[in-house]
Amino acid sequence: MKLKIKKYLPLAGIAIFIYLLFKINILNVFSEIEKADLTLLFIAILLTFVYEIFQTLKWFLIARKQKISVSFLEAFKINFMTNFYGFVTPSKIGTIIRADYLKKYTKNIGKGISNFTIDKLLDLTSLFVLVVFFILVFRNKFNFIPLNYVFFFGFVLLTLFLVFYNKERSKFLLRIVYRKFVPKRMQEKAKLTFESFYEDLPTKKFLFLVFLVNLIDWIIIYLVNYFVGLSLGINLDLMYFLAILPIATLIAQIPITINGLGTREATMIYLFGLFGIEAAKVFSMSILVLLISGVLPSIIGSFLTFKNKDSSNGEAKHNNTGI
């Protein structure tokens, strides 16, 4: 039963998405998209590439501090490739493949895993800060959101960071897992990965700089949403977009769908509805943003992924034949 639930849970969000599409009326959605301002959509596309640059920059800075000697151009390519895997997995967990791509620049995969973990933790932390800030600013509109649960989530996030960022504390907590659940034949490899994970970790002061880059990164992607919204005639102030979208993004992290599909749209329709915006416009905005900031980078990422596989296969054949 548990396996079946786990298998079909990601389909829940897709079911919500399809339900919303037919409830709103698919023809209304197509009509809204057809009327979109192409100039504003072009600005949104340009901002998407700026977003990709900053998305790369935030983990590239961590990588350099970890003495992972990857160039920014290579990191930029890796970012597109990992976006391809992240696009088709719940909560974008597929982006962890970045650790494997970074393995060629380090002795062990552990540094790549720690790079991914720190990046994702800072991602969530900066998103959480935006959510709390705008809930407090627009408390009269968002008074239905229980702040005690929000702050409890923040407390858990901070505690996990303080515990696992310290090598000795995490070693103490993970010792039971290591002894009971890691097979003996894999224990040495697990030990090396653990040691590599904590090698050359950035200081907490440095992480604050990366945290600020994360905030900028989120704001850029919300600017993409803003210009797409303007193209559809959603004439809300940018501040309202910055208040609504982090909440929708946070809810979209719940792993019951692929790439937040369905849960994000349902949340956005409800929250934009508080400001009198029609559901068809909100749904259309979500689809266009998905195409611009999700599908487009994934297409580029898929091309780079298959090109990378072809070059890797070519190198393997070259080594095997000794040519």
ROTOR-412867 format. One line per 5 residues: number of its first residue (from 1); their letters; for each residue x, y, z of N, C-alpha, C, O. Coordinates in steps of 0.001 Angstrom, whole numbers. Example, Ala and Ser with C-alpha at 12.3 -4.5 7.8 and 13.67 -1.06 7.14 Angstrom:
! residues 2
1> as> 13190/-5690/7800/12300/-4500/7800/13200/-3300/7800/14236/-3319/8465; 12850/-2250/7080/13670/-1060/7140/12900/30/7870/13409/1138/8039
This chain:
! residues 323
1> mklki> 824/-1205/0/0/0/0/861/1259/0/599/2203/-746; 1917/1264/865/2823/2420/945/3531/2654/-377/3697/3793/-815; 3955/1542/-1019/4647/1654/-2301/3730/2218/-3377/4154/3016/-4213; 2453/1791/-3348/1484/2286/-4326/1225/3771/-4141/1146/4527/-5110; 1090/4192/-2854/873/5612/-2559/2055/6435/-3046/1880/7482/-3670
6> kkylp> 3268/5950/-2753/4492/6648/-3164/4580/6741/-4683/5039/7747/-5226; 4133/5676/-5370/4214/5613/-6823/3260/6604/-7475/3616/7278/-8442; 2023/6689/-6929/993/7496/-7583/824/8891/-6994/70/9699/-7537; 1520/9192/-5878/1387/10498/-5228/1753/11659/-6154/1046/12666/-6161; 2846/11553/-6944/3181/12656/-7853/2110/12986/-8888/2133/14060/-9489
11> lagia> 1159/12050/-9097/91/12289/-10059/-1004/13181/-9481/-1842/13691/-10225; -1005/13374/-8153/-2047/14172/-7497/-2051/15600/-8018/-3106/16152/-8329; -856/16200/-8111/-763/17571/-8597/-1208/17705/-10041/-1851/18688/-10410; -863/16712/-10864/-1271/16737/-12274/-2796/16654/-12370/-3409/17310/-13212; -3402/15841/-11497/-4870/15729/-11461/-5497/17078/-11097/-6505/17475/-11682
16> ifiyl> -4895/17783/-10124/-5379/19122/-9735/-5259/20078/-10919/-6170/20860/-11191; -4121/20009/-11625/-3873/20879/-12780/-4950/20668/-13856/-5516/21635/-14365; -5231/19400/-14200/-6227/19079/-15229/-7618/19525/-14785/-8396/20051/-15581; -7922/19306/-13492/-9223/19722/-12947/-9407/21234/-13090/-10457/21700/-13534; -8380/21990/-12713/-8449/23461/-12800/-8601/23915/-14244/-9356/24841/-14541
21> lfkin> -7872/23252/-15139/-7910/23615/-16550/-9325/23499/-17113/-9780/24385/-17837; -10021/22411/-16783/-11373/22211/-17313/-12424/23019/-16545/-13443/23416/-17110; -12171/23260/-15258/-13110/24065/-14463/-13102/25522/-14942/-14153/26155/-15052; -11917/26037/-15221/-11792/27412/-15702/-12304/27527/-17135/-12798/28581/-17538; -12190/26472/-17885/-12538/26370/-19296/-11286/26597/-20142/-10734/27697/-20196
26> ilnvf> -10870/25548/-20780/-9640/25552/-21571/-9661/26609/-22670/-8617/27158/-23021; -10850/26898/-23220/-10966/27900/-24284/-10660/29295/-23755/-10055/30107/-24456; -11077/29579/-22517/-10776/30879/-21897/-9272/31054/-21699/-8723/32140/-21884; -8623/29953/-21319/-7169/29988/-21108/-6459/30274/-22428/-5572/31126/-22482; -6846/29565/-23499/-6233/29796/-24812/-6488/31223/-25305/-5624/31842/-25927
31> seiek> -7689/31732/-25015/-8034/33092/-25423/-7138/34120/-24737/-6697/35080/-25368; -6865/33920/-23435/-5993/34827/-22681/-4566/34782/-23219/-3924/35820/-23382; -4074/33574/-23494/-2704/33413/-23994/-2553/34054/-25368/-1526/34661/-25671; -3590/33913/-26200/-3566/34468/-27554/-3440/35993/-27540/-2839/36579/-28441; -4008/36631/-26516/-4009/38104/-26426/-2761/38656/-25732/-2631/39872/-25589
36> adltl> -1843/37790/-25299/-668/38236/-24539/211/39178/-25361/372/38997/-26568; 778/40185/-24692/1671/41166/-25317/3040/40507/-25560/3723/40130/-24608; 3440/40369/-26830/4672/39657/-27187/5934/40384/-26720/6934/39746/-26390; 5885/41719/-26691/7047/42494/-26237/7358/42193/-24774/8514/41989/-24403; 6311/42169/-23948/6484/41871/-22520/6921/40423/-22307/7684/40130/-21386
41> lfiai> 6440/39525/-23155/6861/38125/-23065/8337/37986/-23436/9048/37162/-22861; 8796/38789/-24393/10210/38760/-24794/11096/39234/-23634/12174/38686/-23404; 10630/40254/-22908/11363/40732/-21728/11455/39613/-20690/12493/39429/-20055; 10359/38869/-20523/10324/37748/-19575/11336/36667/-19977/11982/36066/-19118; 11469/36424/-21286/12437/35426/-21771/13864/35872/-21472/14688/35071/-21031
46> lltfv> 14156/37154/-21714/15485/37694/-21413/15795/37580/-19916/16905/37214/-19530; 14812/37894/-19091/14990/37797/-17635/15219/36356/-17185/15907/36109/-16194; 14638/35408/-17920/14846/33984/-17595/16321/33616/-17712/16841/32861/-16891; 16994/34148/-18729/18428/33855/-18891/19263/34568/-17827/20298/34056/-17400; 18809/35754/-17399/19464/36431/-16271/19298/35587/-15006/20227/35440/-14211
51> yeifq> 18094/35038/-14840/17806/34145/-13715/18725/32925/-13716/19229/32517/-12670; 18938/32342/-14906/19819/31168/-15023/21252/31520/-14626/21950/30708/-14019; 21689/32743/-14974/23037/33191/-14606/23168/33271/-13084/24146/32790/-12512; 22179/33878/-12441/22230/34010/-10983/22031/32668/-10292/22609/32418/-9234; 21215/31804/-10891/21012/30462/-10338/22321/29686/-10350/22620/28938/-9419
56> tlkwf> 23103/29872/-11420/24426/29242/-11499/25385/29876/-10495/26133/29184/-9805; 25345/31207/-10429/26281/31957/-9585/26206/31532/-8124/27233/31425/-7454; 24982/31285/-7621/24834/30998/-6188/25530/29698/-5779/26104/29627/-4692; 25490/28664/-6635/26194/27430/-6254/27632/27406/-6765/28470/26666/-6250; 27914/28231/-7795/29287/28356/-8291/30182/28998/-7219/31325/28580/-7032
61> liark> 29661/30008/-6518/30418/30662/-5438/30765/29658/-4333/31874/29662/-3799; 29792/28797/-4002/30030/27757/-2990/31089/26776/-3493/31978/26371/-2745; 30983/26398/-4773/31929/25441/-5369/33358/25976/-5317/34285/25230/-5002; 33544/27249/-5620/34891/27830/-5595/35464/27831/-4191/36654/27586/-3994; 34595/28112/-3200/35048/28071/-1804/35410/26656/-1383/36256/26454/-512
66> qkisv> 34760/25673/-2010/35050/24269/-1722/36257/23753/-2514/36603/22574/-2440; 36882/24643/-3261/38040/24297/-4110/37664/23302/-5208/38453/22437/-5586; 36432/23451/-5707/35996/22678/-6865/36319/23537/-8090/35678/24563/-8319; 37303/23119/-8868/37847/23974/-9935/37044/23882/-11232/37582/23518/-12277; 35758/24214/-11157/34913/24240/-12339/34819/25688/-12826/34685/26608/-12019
71> sflea> 34889/25890/-14146/34776/27242/-14691/33310/27681/-14667/32410/26845/-14592; 33076/28992/-14729/31691/29478/-14700/30925/29024/-15936/29744/28688/-15845; 31591/29012/-17095/30924/28572/-18321/30487/27115/-18211/29378/26763/-18613; 31366/26265/-17662/31010/24853/-17468/29896/24712/-16438/28990/23893/-16593; 29976/25524/-15379/28929/25516/-14347/27586/25941/-14947/26540/25398/-14593
76> fkinf> 27628/26913/-15853/26414/27401/-16529/25773/26279/-17346/24553/26118/-17339; 26608/25502/-18052/26114/24354/-18828/25523/23296/-17899/24447/22756/-18160; 26243/23005/-16806/25767/22013/-15826/24416/22441/-15253/23539/21609/-15023; 24259/23742/-15026/22996/24251/-14468/21825/23953/-15406/20753/23545/-14961; 22040/24159/-16697/20986/23849/-17672/20690/22347/-17692/19530/21941/-17751
81> mtnfy> 21741/21528/-17642/21549/20067/-17682/20795/19571/-16449/19921/18710/-16553; 21138/20122/-15275/20444/19687/-14056/19009/20206/-14023/18131/19578/-13432; 18771/21361/-14664/17396/21866/-14774/16520/20912/-15573/15332/20753/-15293; 17127/20281/-16573/16413/19295/-17394/15910/18142/-16521/14759/17722/-16641; 16782/17633/-15640/16387/16536/-14742/15428/17035/-13660/14500/16325/-13270
86> gfvtp> 15656/18256/-13178/14797/18806/-12131/13391/19082/-12611/12438/18991/-11838; 13253/19419/-13883/11947/19783/-14442/10950/18630/-14399/9748/18852/-14254; 11448/17394/-14524/10555/16234/-14624/10462/15426/-13321/9950/14306/-13324; 10957/15993/-12201/10921/15260/-10934/10223/16071/-9847/10279/17301/-9873; 9558/15402/-8876/8900/16102/-7768/9893/16949/-6973/10992/16497/-6653
91> skigt> 9488/18195/-6656/10322/19139/-5890/11693/19375/-6526/12633/19793/-5850; 11802/19102/-7839/13055/19273/-8602/14221/18491/-7992/15375/18913/-8071; 13900/17345/-7381/14937/16554/-6714/15968/16020/-7719/17093/15682/-7351; 15565/15951/-8990/16480/15467/-10020/17716/16332/-10189/18708/15891/-10769; 17664/17588/-9677/18825/18476/-9792/20013/17976/-8975/21117/18505/-9105
96> iirad> 19797/16964/-8136/20913/16401/-7354/21950/15753/-8275/23070/15473/-7847; 21586/15517/-9521/22548/14942/-10479/23742/15879/-10676/24780/15473/-11199; 23584/17139/-10253/24714/18066/-10308/25925/17517/-9558/27065/17726/-9974; 25677/16814/-8453/26772/16221/-7661/27591/15262/-8519/28813/15187/-8386; 26909/14531/-9401/27607/13589/-10272/28431/14322/-11329/29544/13909/-11655
101> ylkky> 27873/15418/-11863/28612/16215/-12851/29853/16858/-12232/30881/16999/-12895; 29752/17249/-10948/30875/17899/-10276/31946/16904/-9842/33055/17297/-9478; 31615/15617/-9880/32545/14579/-9409/33856/14598/-10184/34907/14274/-9630; 33804/14974/-11462/35021/14992/-12288/35993/16101/-11864/37160/16100/-12256; 35487/17058/-11047/36344/18155/-10583/36817/17945/-9142/37540/18781/-8599
106> tknig> 36414/16840/-8525/36795/16543/-7138/37241/15094/-7016/37071/14308/-7948; 37811/14739/-5867/38264/13367/-5638/37094/12431/-5343/37141/11240/-5648; 36050/12992/-4745/34927/12167/-4284/33629/12917/-4524/33620/14146/-4591; 32526/12178/-4656/31223/12796/-4919/30703/13604/-3724/29768/14392/-3861; 31318/13402/-2549/30852/14057/-1324/30791/15563/-1427/29845/16178/-935
111> kgisn> 31801/16182/-2067/31814/17638/-2221/30651/18115/-3089/30040/19150/-2822; 30361/17342/-4130/29236/17671/-5003/27916/17592/-4260/27035/18428/-4459; 27776/16573/-3391/26553/16418/-2601/26403/17569/-1609/25310/18106/-1427; 27525/17947/-964/27453/19060/-3/27148/20369/-718/26427/21210/-182; 27691/20554/-1932/27394/21745/-2729/25901/21832/-3010/25285/22886/-2850
116> ftidk> 25326/20703/-3435/23890/20649/-3721/23065/20903/-2453/22099/21666/-2478; 23454/20260/-1347/22705/20374/-86/22707/21801/440/21660/22325/820; 23894/22441/464/23997/23816/951/23175/24757/71/22458/25627/565; 23297/24563/-1243/22559/25396/-2197/21057/25289/-1966/20367/26307/-1900; 20543/24062/-1842/19104/23856/-1672/18612/24381/-320/17503/24906/-218
121> lldlt> 19441/24235/708/19075/24736/2030/18984/26263/2022/18057/26840/2591; 19949/26907/1375/19918/28374/1252/18758/28824/372/18158/29872/610; 18450/28029/-639/17309/28281/-1516/16018/28337/-698/15240/29286/-797; 15811/27292/113/14614/27218/947/14590/28313/2007/13540/28891/2286; 15761/28598/2601/15842/29606/3655/15491/30989/3118/14717/31723/3733
126> slfvl> 16068/31343/1960/15777/32653/1368/14311/32753/951/13691/33807/1092; 13759/31649/434/12336/31623/71/11475/31806/1311/10495/32551/1292; 11844/31125/2388/11101/31212/3641/11127/32646/4189/10115/33139/4685; 12281/33310/4098/12410/34703/4566/11473/35616/3772/10825/36491/4346; 11402/35415/2458/10492/36208/1625/9038/35977/2023/8249/36918/2102
131> vvffi> 8694/34709/2273/7319/34363/2677/6953/35064/3980/5901/35698/4066; 7802/34960/4986/7535/35563/6298/7431/37079/6174/6521/37697/6727; 8378/37673/5439/8399/39134/5302/7093/39647/4702/6497/40589/5223; 6645/39026/3603/5452/39537/2921/4152/39138/3620/3139/39822/3475; 4170/38053/4367/2993/37721/5189/2797/38805/6245/1669/39212/6525
136> lvfrn> 3901/39270/6828/3832/40320/7845/3440/41667/7229/2677/42424/7829; 3961/41968/6028/3639/43239/5351/2164/43282/4965/1498/44303/5141; 1652/42153/4429/258/42090/3993/-578/41228/4942/-1376/40397/4507; -382/41437/6212/-1059/40615/7227/-2577/40713/7120/-3280/39748/7424; -3088/41854/6695/-4542/42023/6570/-5129/41113/5492/-6284/40698/5591
141> kfnfi> -4325/40797/4447/-4789/39908/3375/-4495/38442/3681/-5267/37559/3308; -3365/38182/4369/-2926/36810/4610/-3143/36385/6074/-2384/35573/6604; -4167/36930/6714/-4397/36600/8132/-4887/35173/8338/-4966/34705/9473; -5221/34468/7238/-5657/33071/7333/-4463/32119/7485/-4638/30943/7806; -3253/32635/7253/-2046/31802/7373/-1567/31821/8815/-1203/32882/9321
146> plnyv> -1556/30661/9501/-1144/30621/10916/364/30850/11074/1171/30016/10665; 729/31971/11664/2142/32328/11798/2917/31351/12682/4118/31157/12492; 2222/30728/13660/2934/29794/14552/3510/28605/13771/4605/28131/14072; 2758/28122/12756/3258/27020/11927/4418/27491/11045/5389/26765/10835; 4297/28704/10540/5343/29269/9685/6648/29398/10462/7708/29009/9972
151> fffgf> 6571/29944/11672/7777/30119/12487/8337/28777/12965/9549/28627/13121; 7458/27809/13196/7926/26473/13587/8729/25845/12458/9767/25228/12700; 8252/26001/11223/8980/25488/10058/10355/26149/9968/11351/25489/9672; 10402/27460/10225/11673/28187/10202/12628/27709/11280/13834/27604/11055; 12080/27420/12450/12890/26915/13567/13496/25556/13225/14671/25310/13500
156> vlltl> 12696/24675/12626/13167/23344/12219/14274/23478/11180/15283/22777/11251; 14085/24383/10208/15063/24611/9147/16395/25081/9727/17458/24591/9345; 16323/26037/10653/17533/26581/11278/18245/25524/12124/19472/25429/12101; 17474/24731/12868/18039/23678/13717/18778/22636/12879/19891/22228/13212; 18140/22212/11786/18765/21224/10899/20080/21747/10330/21063/21015/10216
161> flvfy> 20073/23026/9978/21292/23633/9432/22411/23637/10472/23535/23234/10174; 22105/24094/11704/23119/24189/12756/23663/22816/13150/24842/22674/13474; 22790/21808/13117/23209/20452/13498/24099/19845/12417/25195/19360/12701; 23615/19877/11172/24321/19145/10115/25460/19939/9480/26237/19380/8706; 25573/21224/9789/26718/21975/9260/27965/21755/10113/29077/22113/9724
166> nkers> 27753/21157/11282/28868/20815/12161/29210/19336/11974/28361/18466/12171; 30437/19062/11598/30858/17704/11258/30708/16737/12427/30203/15628/12253; 31138/17147/13613/31109/16247/14770/29694/15938/15219/29381/14800/15571; 28825/16966/15206/27430/16741/15611/26724/15803/14643/26001/14899/15063; 26933/16017/13344/26273/15159/12357/26845/13742/12383/26123/12772/12152
171> kfllr> 28143/13626/12664/28763/12298/12776/28127/11509/13911/27856/10316/13781; 27893/12197/15031/27268/11555/16197/25856/11064/15859/25472/9957/16236; 25084/11897/15143/23697/11550/14824/23607/10475/13734/22702/9640/13740; 24557/10513/12804/24503/9566/11679/25186/8236/11966/25120/7316/11151; 25843/8127/13120/26569/6902/13460/25639/5680/13473/26012/4608/12995
176> ivyrk> 24437/5846/14018/23462/4742/14097/23065/4291/12688/22998/3096/12401; 22802/5273/11812/22424/4966/10429/23568/4229/9732/23354/3250/9017; 24777/4721/9955/25974/4141/9336/26163/2683/9742/26445/1829/8900; 26008/2401/11032/26259/1052/11544/25147/62/11202/25422/-1104/10917; 23898/515/11229/22774/-411/11076/22259/-539/9647/21758/-1594/9258
181> fvpkr> 22379/530/8866/21724/510/7557/22677/526/6362/22262/215/5245; 23938/878/6575/24896/883/5464/25588/-483/5410/26226/-886/6382; 25466/-1211/4268/26117/-2528/4147/27632/-2415/4346/28237/-1411/3972; 28233/-3438/4930/29666/-3409/5245/30536/-3156/4008/31559/-2476/4081; 30111/-3714/2878/30902/-3552/1652/30896/-2093/1170/31746/-1693/374
186> mqeka> 29924/-1299/1664/29824/94/1233/30258/1090/2315/30278/2297/2078; 30603/580/3495/30911/1470/4616/32148/2333/4380/32176/3502/4765; 33166/1757/3747/34388/2529/3492/34114/3671/2513/34592/4792/2687; 33336/3355/1486/32969/4373/496/32115/5462/1143/32292/6649/868; 31182/5042/2011/30323/6004/2718/31146/6910/3622/30869/8103/3743
191> kltfe> 32152/6335/4252/33033/7107/5136/33809/8158/4348/33927/9302/4787; 34338/7775/3184/35077/8708/2336/34164/9825/1823/34569/10984/1742; 32933/9459/1480/31954/10449/1011/31624/11443/2118/31511/12644/1874; 31469/10925/3350/31182/11790/4507/32327/12767/4741/32093/13958/4949; 33550/12277/4709/34725/13137/4925/34817/14195/3832/35124/15356/4102
196> sfyed> 34550/13785/2603/34596/14711/1470/33487/15756/1570/33672/16908/1180; 32332/15341/2098/31179/16245/2263/31566/17461/3104/31167/18584/2798; 32338/17236/4154/32690/18317/5090/34048/18966/4788/34516/19820/5541; 34666/18555/3692/35964/19132/3330/35776/20504/2672/34989/20646/1735; 36502/21510/3169/36491/22871/2601/35096/23501/2600/34727/24182/1643
201> lptkk> 34322/23280/3663/33006/23913/3755/33163/25425/3883/34052/25890/4596; 32313/26202/3204/32380/27662/3345/32001/28093/4765/31251/27401/5454; 32529/29241/5191/32181/29764/6513/30740/30266/6503/30177/30531/5441; 30151/30393/7678/28768/30881/7786/28660/32319/7287/27639/32702/6717; 29725/33129/7501/29724/34514/6999/29648/34535/5477/28923/35339/4891
206> flflv> 30404/33641/4845/30386/33569/3384/29005/33130/2890/28526/33615/1864; 28371/32216/3619/27049/31726/3220/26007/32838/3225/25022/32777/2488; 26229/33859/4063/25301/34994/4084/25331/35730/2746/24295/36192/2266; 26524/35840/2139/26653/36446/806/25857/35636/-217/25136/36201/-1039; 25995/34305/-160/25266/33432/-1093/23759/33522/-839/22957/33448/-1770
211> flvnl> 23389/33681/428/21979/33863/799/21404/35101/92/20279/35058/-404; 22164/36194/45/21728/37417/-627/21578/37192/-2135/20653/37715/-2757; 22498/36409/-2720/22398/36069/-4152/21125/35256/-4391/20453/35431/-5407; 20800/34370/-3456/19558/33581/-3533/18329/34477/-3556/17402/34256/-4335; 18330/35498/-2690/17203/36448/-2653/17039/37143/-4005/15927/37275/-4518
216> idwii> 18170/37587/-4575/18129/38245/-5883/17595/37282/-6941/16812/37666/-7809; 18034/36022/-6853/17607/34989/-7793/16089/34804/-7765/15443/34745/-8811; 15530/34713/-6562/14075/34577/-6428/13355/35800/-7003/12349/35664/-7700; 13871/36983/-6709/13223/38209/-7187/13234/38271/-8712/12268/38731/-9320; 14321/37811/-9332/14395/37810/-10808/13340/36887/-11405/12663/37260/-12363
221> iylvn> 13194/35678/-10845/12189/34766/-11403/10774/35293/-11164/9870/35024/-11955; 10583/36037/-10084/9263/36633/-9852/9033/37826/-10773/7889/38168/-11074; 10121/38464/-11224/10004/39505/-12250/9549/38893/-13574/8796/39509/-14326; 10016/37671/-13849/9551/36945/-15040/8033/36785/-14963/7320/37071/-15925; 7548/36323/-13805/6100/36183/-13587/5386/37521/-13751/4307/37595/-14337
226> yfvgl> 6006/38575/-13224/5409/39914/-13258/5195/40380/-14697/4116/40866/-15035; 6219/40236/-15551/6104/40688/-16938/5152/39806/-17741/4450/40293/-18627; 5128/38515/-17433/4140/37641/-18078/2732/38060/-17645/1812/38106/-18461; 2574/38364/-16354/1283/38835/-15843/848/40125/-16518/-313/40270/-16901; 1782/41068/-16665/1469/42332/-17352/1042/42091/-18790/148/42762/-19303
231> slgin> 1695/41117/-19442/1366/40819/-20847/-68/40310/-20989/-669/40415/-22057; -604/39762/-19910/-1973/39216/-19916/-2993/40197/-19340/-4183/39895/-19252; -2507/41376/-18949/-3424/42382/-18398/-3631/42286/-16903/-4604/42829/-16379; -2727/41598/-16199/-2792/41557/-14727/-2013/42772/-14215/-793/42716/-14058; -2719/43848/-13962/-2078/45117/-13621/-1980/45321/-12113/-2452/46322/-11574
236> ldlmy> -1366/44364/-11454/-1108/44477/-10017/287/45037/-9793/1183/44838/-10614; 470/45739/-8679/1782/46253/-8315/2756/45085/-8091/2356/44012/-7639; 4036/45308/-8412/5067/44278/-8257/5108/43723/-6831/5360/42534/-6633; 4867/44564/-5860/4901/44135/-4453/3909/43012/-4177/4180/42124/-3368; 2750/43053/-4855/1757/41999/-4655/2234/40674/-5261/1997/39602/-4705
241> flail> 2907/40769/-6403/3504/39562/-7003/4547/38963/-6054/4600/37751/-5848; 5380/39852/-5480/6427/39394/-4558/5837/38835/-3261/6495/38066/-2560; 4616/39214/-2945/3949/38688/-1749/3313/37321/-2016/3366/36425/-1174; 2714/37176/-3196/1948/35957/-3512/2843/34806/-3972/2685/33672/-3521; 3780/35101/-4868/4529/34037/-5537/5428/33209/-4613/5524/31997/-4809
246> piatl> 6103/33817/-3597/6890/32958/-2691/6028/31934/-1940/6471/30812/-1696; 4803/32317/-1574/3903/31377/-888/3551/30226/-1826/3567/29061/-1430; 3230/30571/-3085/2901/29541/-4080/4099/28634/-4340/3948/27422/-4494; 5303/29236/-4389/6522/28448/-4611/6774/27487/-3464/7133/26330/-3679; 6585/27971/-2242/6813/27129/-1062/5845/25947/-1037/6244/24824/-730
251> iaqip> 4592/26194/-1356/3594/25113/-1390/3902/24136/-2529/3648/22937/-2415; 4450/24664/-3624/4807/23809/-4769/5943/22840/-4449/6174/21884/-5189; 6662/23092/-3330/7748/22182/-2931/7215/20864/-2365/7960/19889/-2262; 5922/20827/-1995/5336/19580/-1486/5420/18522/-2595/4889/18737/-3685; 6072/17396/-2337/6347/16428/-3414/5158/15551/-3801/5220/14326/-3700
256> iting> 4061/16199/-4252/2905/15416/-4709/2664/15632/-6199/1620/15260/-6735; 3649/16241/-6856/3486/16508/-8273/4853/16721/-8918/5875/16754/-8232; 4862/16863/-10226/6087/17128/-10970/6225/18629/-11188/5332/19263/-11750; 7332/19191/-10748/7640/20609/-10936/6572/21537/-10345/6360/22642/-10842; 5904/21081/-9284/4909/21929/-8610/3607/22087/-9368/2762/22898/-8991
261> lgtre> 3437/21314/-10442/2255/21443/-11299/966/21146/-10516/873/20121/-9841; -3/22024/-10604/-1294/21820/-9942/-1367/22530/-8607/-2226/23389/-8410; -478/22186/-7685/-496/22827/-6360/-144/24308/-6473/-730/25149/-5792; 824/24619/-7345/1215/26024/-7554/39/26812/-8143/-273/27907/-7675; -612/26252/-9173/-1711/26955/-9837/-2891/27182/-8892/-3484/28260/-8874
266> atmiy> -3223/26153/-8106/-4345/26276/-7160/-4074/27380/-6136/-4963/28167/-5812; -2846/27428/-5634/-2463/28446/-4648/-2498/29836/-5268/-3009/30780/-4665; -1952/29957/-6475/-1912/31264/-7149/-3317/31775/-7468/-3600/32960/-7295; -4189/30890/-7930/-5564/31293/-8249/-6259/31832/-7001/-6962/32841/-7057; -6055/31146/-5876/-6693/31595/-4630/-6124/32941/-4168/-6876/33856/-3831
271> lfglf> -4785/33056/-4154/-4150/34265/-3612/-4341/35472/-4527/-4599/36572/-4038; -4220/35293/-5839/-4485/36416/-6748/-5965/36782/-6735/-6333/37932/-6975; -6812/35785/-6450/-8248/36045/-6341/-8579/37003/-5210/-9580/37715/-5276; -7746/37029/-4167/-7943/37968/-3059/-7808/39414/-3521/-8318/40336/-2884; -7101/39598/-4658/-6908/40942/-5214/-7772/41165/-6457/-7555/42111/-7215
276> gieaa> -8759/40278/-6655/-9736/40453/-7739/-9275/40040/-9126/-9850/40486/-10119; -8249/39197/-9220/-7742/38757/-10531/-8450/37470/-10946/-8582/36538/-10153; -8903/37430/-12195/-9647/36272/-12705/-8773/35018/-12760/-7575/35086/-13032; -9404/33875/-12494/-8693/32591/-12475/-8074/32264/-13833/-6973/31719/-13897; -8786/32599/-14928/-8281/32279/-16280/-6971/33013/-16562/-6069/32451/-17182
281> kvfsm> -6862/34258/-16114/-5641/35044/-16318/-4484/34464/-15499/-3355/34362/-15979; -4790/34089/-14260/-3747/33524/-13378/-3246/32191/-13927/-2043/31934/-13957; -4179/31352/-14358/-3802/30038/-14904/-2982/30205/-16181/-1995/29500/-16392; -3399/31145/-17028/-2667/31414/-18270/-1263/31903/-17968/-307/31503/-18632; -1131/32775/-16960/182/33267/-16553/1068/32112/-16106/2243/32049/-16470
286> silvl> 511/31206/-15325/1272/30069/-14827/1780/29191/-15964/2920/28726/-15934; 931/28963/-16972/1325/28132/-18119/2446/28804/-18910/3419/28151/-19287; 2309/30106/-19163/3326/30826/-19926/4659/30876/-19183/5719/30733/-19792; 4604/31078/-17867/5829/31089/-17057/6482/29708/-17085/7705/29592/-17155; 5656/28668/-17031/6174/27300/-17099/6897/27058/-18426/7956/26432/-18456
291> lisgv> 6323/27554/-19512/6940/27390/-20832/8242/28176/-20943/9237/27681/-21472; 8220/29420/-20430/9379/30313/-20570/10515/29927/-19632/11663/29802/-20060; 10193/29738/-18341/11259/29503/-17352/11466/28032/-17011/12406/27686/-16296; 10581/27158/-17525/10707/25728/-17255/11042/24920/-18490/12077/24257/-18549; 10157/24979/-19482/10318/24164/-20689/11503/24636/-21521/12310/23819/-21963
296> lpsii> 11620/25962/-21743/12706/26490/-22575/14097/26126/-22035/14910/25597/-22793; 14407/26391/-20736/15710/25962/-20215/15903/24447/-20248/17020/23961/-20421; 14797/23697/-20081/14892/22233/-20107/15237/21716/-21501/15963/20731/-21639; 14717/22380/-22533/15052/21997/-23913/16544/22212/-24161/17219/21360/-24738; 17049/23371/-23712/18481/23659/-23836/19279/22631/-23024/20304/22126/-23482
301> gsflt> 18792/22330/-21810/19449/21359/-20940/19476/19964/-21522/20469/19249/-21389; 18377/19569/-22175/18320/18227/-22780/19309/18119/-23931/19958/17087/-24102; 19427/19191/-24727/20391/19210/-25842/21818/19069/-25307/22611/18292/-25837; 22141/19828/-24250/23482/19766/-23651/23747/18408/-22996/24865/17895/-23036; 22695/17833/-22390/22829/16519/-21743/23195/15440/-22751/24124/14664/-22529
306> fknkd> 22457/15392/-23867/22723/14358/-24871/24048/14609/-25593/24732/13669/-25999; 24398/15878/-25746/25693/16219/-26339/26831/15768/-25414/27861/15268/-25867; 26612/15962/-24091/27602/15547/-23091/27761/14026/-23071/28872/13514/-22938; 26638/13307/-23205/26678/11839/-23232/27419/11334/-24460/28192/10379/-24388; 27169/11995/-25597/27843/11592/-26835/29349/11787/-26729/30121/10932/-27162
311> ssnge> 29771/12925/-26144/31208/13188/-26004/31842/12229/-24997/32988/11814/-25171; 31087/11870/-23928/31582/10904/-22933/31746/9519/-23549/32730/8826/-23288; 30767/9118/-24375/30853/7822/-25060/32018/7796/-26039/32692/6779/-26203; 32241/8945/-26689/33352/9053/-27625/34688/8901/-26928/35594/8242/-27439; 34810/9520/-25746/36045/9418/-24953/36272/7983/-24481/37399/7488/-24480
316> akhnn> 35162/7313/-24072/35259/5932/-23589/35741/5005/-24706/36578/4131/-24477; 35210/5200/-25911/35614/4380/-27062/37086/4634/-27396/37836/3717/-27733; 37471/5900/-27294/38856/6279/-27577/39818/5598/-26610/40870/5095/-27007; 39433/5590/-25317/40272/4958/-24288/40332/3447/-24447/41382/2836/-24244; 39198/2843/-24813/39129/1384/-24950/39943/886/-26143/40571/-171/-26083
321> tgi> 39921/1665/-27226/40634/1216/-28428/42109/1578/-28381/42936/1023/-29104; 42412/2545/-27489/43806/2965/-27336/44284/3813/-28497/45486/3973/-28707; 43316/4367/-29267/43678/5197/-30434/44102/6589/-29945/44447/7449/-30756
